[in-house]
């Protein structure tokens, strides 16, 4: 129904004599669908740069292999300039009118980078042998692969043993949505073409930090790990085999509403096309910090392999929130080279830099938590930056 309305409206305006609207046919870019038609050197030599530049609908996909920067810290942990390996995807969908003067572009980017500084430690019962046999205590039955009713009592799925990863986890998840109006200028003397662009961009940058600590009794008669709750002290005072995992989670959600401007410059040379892009964006960052602490206490009937879990107790603090607003500035730079395979398809590779330069709230691992679970915050954390740099590889259709 929506397509019918668009086609009908476009036809009506076309009959009214409005030459600026795109044609009603959404597949105007290639009515014969000859996407894989070979292209020869002679065809490109006889074609002017303005004719080689695309018109109609186009789409691209890129795989991102970028290294992301860790947050700064007030107490200077020393890893502020360390880059961690991340990965992501970028999708572009756009339209350039048949006259090659103006068009539209929508772009979506999904990128994630994380790091773990810590180690793996075995739990008191480092192996649930009944789980390996497919007949654990409180089994779900023969039709459920011999899994236990309580998954936390079994081995870690895929490892066939029981352990915790403890230490410091950091993760940045970046999503970007762009919508822009583009214009195509006349080719320069040596065939280069400039495309200015103007539009809006929404970004969501979620910075997460997880601190995990572990404590346990080592042998019969050892001291119980620190317990600050009288209820647990009474409950566990007669149990020797006890372990405790403490998770402290801090999540910062940055929602950035920005206006964006930039340009794209490209030039053809035989089957190759070289391009460079710059995009600058600025606006308002709505920030929200969420923090919560969870403690998992597990008791066993002994210290030997195969000892059964007698109790698994989890307590969580009430989550706390803090909000803030900041002025934000960022930019993105790309340089790419593509190779034309067929009439419609190119493969390409390049380098990219994304700099969320000012006004980003990130977690400071050096500050940690107070004893009551309240976050220790510094105003410097709310005006940090995030940098990602690396390579890209992708494919494009009619770009």
C-alpha positions as CSV (number, residue, x, y, z in Angstrom):
1,X,0.0,0.0,0.0
2,X,2.8,2.4,0.9
3,X,4.6,1.7,-2.5
4,X,1.3,2.3,-4.3
5,X,0.9,5.7,-2.6
6,X,4.5,6.7,-3.4
7,X,4.2,5.7,-7.0
8,X,0.8,7.4,-7.4
9,X,2.0,10.6,-5.8
10,X,5.2,10.7,-7.8
11,X,3.3,10.3,-11.1
12,X,0.9,13.0,-10.1
13,X,3.7,15.5,-9.4
14,X,5.5,14.4,-12.6
15,X,2.5,15.3,-14.6
16,X,2.4,18.6,-12.8
17,X,5.8,19.4,-14.2
18,X,8.0,19.1,-11.2
19,X,11.4,17.8,-12.4
20,X,13.1,17.6,-9.0
21,X,11.2,14.5,-7.7
22,X,12.7,11.1,-8.3
23,X,11.0,8.7,-10.8
24,X,8.2,6.6,-9.5
25,X,9.9,3.3,-10.5
26,X,12.0,2.3,-7.5
27,X,14.3,0.2,-9.7
28,X,15.0,3.0,-12.2
29,X,18.8,2.6,-11.5
30,X,18.8,-0.6,-13.7
31,X,15.6,-1.7,-15.3
32,X,17.2,-4.7,-17.1
33,X,18.8,-6.1,-13.9
34,X,22.1,-6.6,-15.7
35,X,24.1,-6.3,-12.4
36,X,26.8,-8.8,-13.4
37,X,27.3,-7.6,-17.0
38,X,31.0,-7.5,-17.7
39,X,32.7,-4.1,-18.2
40,X,35.7,-3.7,-20.4
41,X,38.6,-1.2,-20.5
42,X,37.4,0.3,-23.7
43,X,34.0,1.1,-22.2
44,X,35.7,3.0,-19.3
45,X,38.1,4.9,-21.6
46,X,35.2,6.3,-23.6
47,X,33.2,7.3,-20.6
48,X,33.5,10.7,-19.0
49,X,33.8,10.9,-15.1
50,X,30.3,12.4,-14.8
51,X,28.9,9.4,-16.7
52,X,30.8,6.8,-14.6
53,X,29.5,8.3,-11.3
54,X,26.4,6.4,-10.1
55,X,22.8,7.5,-10.4
56,X,19.7,5.9,-9.0
57,X,19.6,3.6,-6.0
58,X,22.9,2.3,-4.4
59,X,23.9,0.2,-1.4
60,X,27.2,-0.8,0.3
61,X,28.4,-3.0,3.1
62,X,31.7,-2.8,5.0
63,X,33.2,-5.0,7.7
64,X,35.0,-2.9,10.3
65,X,38.2,-4.0,12.0
66,X,39.0,-1.0,14.3
67,X,41.0,-0.6,17.4
68,X,39.3,1.3,20.2
69,X,40.8,3.5,23.0
70,X,40.3,2.7,26.7
71,X,38.9,5.4,29.0
72,X,41.0,7.9,30.9
73,X,41.5,7.5,34.6
74,X,41.9,10.1,37.3
75,X,44.4,7.9,39.2
76,X,46.4,7.1,36.0
77,X,46.3,3.3,35.7
78,X,48.7,3.6,32.7
79,X,46.4,2.1,30.1
80,X,44.8,5.3,28.8
81,X,46.5,5.1,25.4
82,X,46.0,1.3,24.9
83,X,44.0,0.3,21.9
84,X,41.8,-2.9,22.0
85,X,40.8,-4.8,19.0
86,X,37.1,-4.4,18.0
87,X,34.8,-5.3,15.1
88,X,31.6,-4.0,13.5
89,X,29.5,-3.5,10.4
90,X,28.4,-0.5,8.3
91,X,25.5,-0.4,5.9
92,X,24.7,2.4,3.4
93,X,21.6,2.9,1.3
94,X,21.1,5.9,-0.9
95,X,19.6,7.5,-4.0
96,X,21.0,9.9,-6.5
97,X,18.6,11.5,-9.0
98,X,19.1,10.7,-12.7
99,X,20.4,14.1,-13.4
100,X,23.2,13.4,-10.9
101,X,22.7,16.7,-9.0
102,X,21.4,15.7,-5.6
103,X,20.3,12.7,-3.6
104,X,19.9,11.1,-0.1
105,X,21.9,8.8,2.0
106,X,21.1,6.6,5.0
107,X,23.9,4.9,6.9
108,X,23.9,2.6,9.9
109,X,27.1,1.6,11.8
110,X,27.4,-1.1,14.6
111,X,30.7,-1.3,16.3
112,X,31.9,-3.0,19.6
113,X,35.2,-3.2,21.3
114,X,36.1,-4.8,24.7
115,X,38.9,-6.0,26.8
116,X,39.5,-8.3,29.8
117,X,42.3,-7.8,32.3
118,X,42.2,-10.8,34.7
119,X,42.5,-14.5,35.1
120,X,40.5,-17.7,35.3
121,X,40.2,-19.4,38.7
122,X,38.7,-22.9,39.5
123,X,35.8,-23.1,41.9
124,X,35.9,-25.2,45.0
125,X,34.2,-28.1,43.2
126,X,36.2,-27.6,40.0
127,X,34.4,-30.5,38.2
128,X,30.8,-31.8,38.4
129,X,31.4,-35.4,37.5
130,X,27.7,-36.3,37.5
131,X,27.2,-33.6,34.8
132,X,29.8,-35.4,32.6
133,X,28.0,-38.7,33.1
134,X,24.7,-37.2,32.1
135,X,23.1,-38.1,35.4
136,X,23.5,-35.0,37.7
137,X,21.7,-34.5,40.9
138,X,18.2,-33.0,40.2
139,X,18.5,-34.0,36.5
140,X,15.9,-32.7,34.0
141,X,15.6,-36.2,32.6
142,X,16.8,-38.3,29.7
143,X,15.1,-36.1,27.1
144,X,17.0,-33.0,28.3
145,X,20.6,-34.1,27.6
146,X,21.3,-34.8,31.3
147,X,21.4,-31.2,32.3
148,X,20.9,-30.2,35.9
149,X,17.8,-28.3,37.0
150,X,20.1,-25.6,38.5
151,X,22.5,-24.6,35.7
152,X,24.8,-22.9,38.2
153,X,25.5,-26.3,39.8
154,X,26.8,-27.8,36.6
155,X,30.0,-27.3,34.6
156,X,30.5,-24.2,32.4
157,X,28.8,-25.0,29.1
158,X,31.3,-25.9,26.5
159,X,34.2,-26.4,28.9
160,X,33.1,-29.3,31.0
161,X,34.5,-27.8,34.2
162,X,33.6,-25.1,36.8
163,X,35.4,-21.8,37.0
164,X,35.0,-18.0,37.2
165,X,36.7,-15.4,35.1
166,X,37.7,-12.6,37.6
167,X,39.3,-9.3,37.0
168,X,38.2,-6.2,35.1
169,X,36.0,-6.2,32.0
170,X,35.5,-3.2,29.7
171,X,33.2,-2.8,26.7
172,X,32.2,0.0,24.4
173,X,29.1,-0.6,22.1
174,X,28.6,2.1,19.5
175,X,25.5,2.4,17.2
176,X,25.2,5.2,14.7
177,X,22.3,6.3,12.4
178,X,22.8,9.0,9.8
179,X,20.4,10.6,7.3
180,X,21.9,13.2,4.9
181,X,21.1,15.2,1.8
182,X,23.9,15.1,-0.7
183,X,24.8,17.2,-3.7
184,X,27.1,16.4,-6.6
185,X,29.3,19.1,-8.1
186,X,30.6,19.3,-11.6
187,X,33.8,17.2,-12.2
188,X,37.1,19.0,-11.8
189,X,39.7,19.4,-14.5
190,X,41.3,16.0,-13.8
191,X,38.1,14.1,-13.2
192,X,37.7,14.4,-9.5
193,X,34.1,14.9,-8.2
194,X,33.1,16.5,-4.9
195,X,29.8,15.7,-3.0
196,X,29.0,17.9,-0.1
197,X,26.5,16.5,2.4
198,X,24.4,17.9,5.3
199,X,22.0,16.0,7.7
200,X,21.4,14.6,11.1
201,X,23.1,11.8,13.1
202,X,22.1,9.9,16.2
203,X,24.6,7.9,18.1
204,X,24.3,5.7,21.2
205,X,27.6,4.9,23.0
206,X,27.2,2.4,25.8
207,X,30.4,2.1,28.0
208,X,30.3,-0.8,30.4
209,X,32.7,-1.7,33.2
210,X,32.5,-4.9,35.3
211,X,34.7,-5.6,38.3
212,X,34.7,-9.3,39.5
213,X,36.4,-10.4,42.7
214,X,36.4,-13.9,44.2
215,X,37.0,-15.3,47.7
216,X,36.8,-18.8,49.2
217,X,37.8,-21.0,52.1
218,X,40.9,-23.1,51.3
219,X,40.4,-26.1,53.6
220,X,38.4,-27.4,56.4
221,X,38.4,-24.9,59.3
222,X,39.5,-21.9,57.2
223,X,37.9,-18.5,57.8
224,X,34.7,-17.7,55.9
225,X,35.0,-15.0,53.3
226,X,34.1,-11.6,54.5
227,X,30.3,-11.3,55.1
228,X,28.7,-8.0,56.1
229,X,25.2,-9.4,56.6
230,X,24.2,-11.1,59.8
231,X,21.7,-13.2,58.0
232,X,24.5,-14.8,56.0
233,X,26.7,-15.2,59.0
234,X,24.1,-17.2,60.8
235,X,23.3,-19.2,57.7
236,X,26.9,-20.1,56.9
237,X,28.6,-20.4,60.3
238,X,28.4,-24.2,60.3
239,X,29.6,-24.6,56.7
240,X,33.3,-24.9,55.8
241,X,33.3,-25.0,52.0
242,X,32.2,-21.5,50.9
243,X,33.0,-19.3,48.0
244,X,31.9,-15.8,47.1
245,X,31.8,-13.9,43.8
246,X,31.2,-10.2,43.8
247,X,30.2,-8.4,40.6
248,X,30.2,-4.6,40.4
249,X,28.6,-3.3,37.2
250,X,28.8,0.2,36.0
251,X,27.0,1.1,32.7
252,X,27.0,4.6,31.0
253,X,24.5,5.3,28.3
254,X,25.4,8.2,26.0
255,X,22.6,9.3,23.6
256,X,24.0,11.9,21.2
257,X,21.7,14.0,19.0
258,X,23.7,15.9,16.5
259,X,23.7,17.8,13.2
260,X,26.3,16.6,10.6
261,X,28.1,18.1,7.7
262,X,30.8,16.8,5.4
263,X,31.9,15.9,2.0
264,X,33.0,13.0,-0.2
265,X,35.6,13.4,-2.9
266,X,36.3,10.6,-5.5
267,X,38.1,10.0,-8.7
268,X,38.1,7.2,-11.3
269,X,41.2,5.7,-12.8
270,X,40.6,2.7,-15.1
271,X,38.8,0.1,-12.9
272,X,39.9,1.8,-9.7
273,X,38.1,4.5,-7.8
274,X,39.8,6.5,-5.0
275,X,37.7,8.3,-2.5
276,X,38.1,10.3,0.7
277,X,35.3,11.3,3.2
278,X,35.0,13.7,6.1
279,X,32.0,14.1,8.4
280,X,31.9,16.4,11.4
281,X,29.0,16.3,13.9
282,X,28.1,18.3,17.0
283,X,25.1,18.4,19.4
284,X,23.7,17.4,22.7
285,X,24.7,14.3,24.7
286,X,22.1,13.0,27.2
287,X,24.1,10.8,29.7
288,X,22.9,8.2,32.2
289,X,25.0,6.1,34.6
290,X,23.6,2.9,36.1
291,X,25.4,0.9,38.8
292,X,24.6,-2.2,40.7
293,X,26.4,-4.8,42.9
294,X,25.6,-8.5,43.0
295,X,27.1,-11.1,45.4
296,X,26.9,-14.8,44.7
297,X,27.6,-17.1,47.7
298,X,27.9,-20.9,47.1
299,X,28.3,-23.6,49.8
300,X,29.4,-27.2,49.3
301,X,29.3,-30.4,51.3
302,X,33.1,-30.8,50.9
303,X,36.3,-29.7,49.1
304,X,36.8,-32.8,46.8
305,X,36.0,-33.0,43.1
306,X,32.4,-34.0,42.8
307,X,31.2,-32.3,46.0
308,X,27.6,-31.3,45.7
309,X,26.4,-27.7,46.0
310,X,24.2,-27.3,49.1
311,X,23.2,-23.6,48.6
312,X,23.6,-20.9,46.0
313,X,22.6,-17.5,47.3
314,X,22.5,-14.3,45.2
315,X,21.9,-10.8,46.6
316,X,21.7,-7.6,44.6
317,X,21.8,-4.0,45.7
318,X,19.2,-1.6,44.3
319,X,20.5,-0.1,41.1
320,X,21.5,3.6,41.4
321,X,21.3,6.2,38.5
322,X,23.0,9.5,37.8
323,X,22.2,11.7,34.8
324,X,24.0,14.6,33.1
325,X,24.0,16.6,29.9
326,X,27.1,17.7,27.9
327,X,27.9,19.5,24.7
328,X,29.4,17.0,22.2
329,X,31.8,17.3,19.2
330,X,33.0,14.4,17.0
331,X,34.3,13.6,13.5
332,X,34.9,10.7,11.1
333,X,37.5,10.4,8.3
334,X,37.7,7.6,5.7
335,X,40.0,6.8,2.8
336,X,39.0,4.0,0.4
337,X,40.0,2.3,-2.8
338,X,37.5,0.2,-4.8
339,X,37.9,-2.1,-7.8
340,X,35.1,-2.5,-10.4
341,X,34.2,-6.1,-11.0
342,X,31.1,-5.9,-13.1
343,X,28.7,-3.2,-14.4
344,X,27.2,-2.8,-10.9
345,X,29.5,-4.3,-8.3
346,X,32.8,-3.1,-6.8
347,X,34.9,-4.5,-3.9
348,X,36.7,-2.0,-1.7
349,X,39.0,-1.6,1.2
350,X,40.2,1.4,3.2
351,X,41.1,3.0,6.5
352,X,38.8,4.8,8.9
353,X,39.1,6.9,12.0
354,X,36.2,7.8,14.3
355,X,36.8,10.3,17.1
356,X,34.1,11.1,19.6
357,X,36.3,14.0,20.7
358,X,34.6,15.8,23.5
359,X,31.6,15.4,25.8
360,X,31.4,11.6,26.3
361,X,30.9,10.0,29.7
362,X,33.0,6.9,30.3
363,X,33.7,4.6,33.3
364,X,36.8,5.3,35.3
365,X,38.1,2.0,36.6
366,X,40.6,3.6,39.0
367,X,37.8,5.1,41.2
368,X,35.7,2.0,41.9
369,X,33.0,1.8,44.5
370,X,32.6,2.9,48.1
371,X,31.9,0.3,50.8
372,X,28.2,1.1,50.6
373,X,28.2,0.5,46.9
374,X,27.9,4.2,45.9
375,X,29.9,5.1,42.8
376,X,32.8,7.5,43.2
377,X,32.6,9.9,40.3
378,X,34.7,12.7,39.0
379,X,33.4,15.4,36.7
380,X,36.3,14.6,34.3
381,X,34.6,11.3,33.5
382,X,31.7,13.1,31.8
383,X,33.9,14.9,29.3
384,X,36.0,12.1,27.9
385,X,36.6,10.9,24.4
386,X,36.6,7.7,22.4
387,X,38.8,7.0,19.4
388,X,38.6,4.1,17.0
389,X,41.0,3.6,14.1
390,X,41.7,0.7,11.7
391,X,40.8,-0.9,8.4
392,X,37.6,-1.7,6.4
393,X,36.7,-4.1,3.7
394,X,33.4,-4.3,1.8
395,X,31.3,-4.5,-1.3
396,X,29.2,-1.9,-3.1
397,X,26.4,-2.0,-5.7
398,X,26.0,1.0,-8.1
399,X,28.1,3.3,-5.8
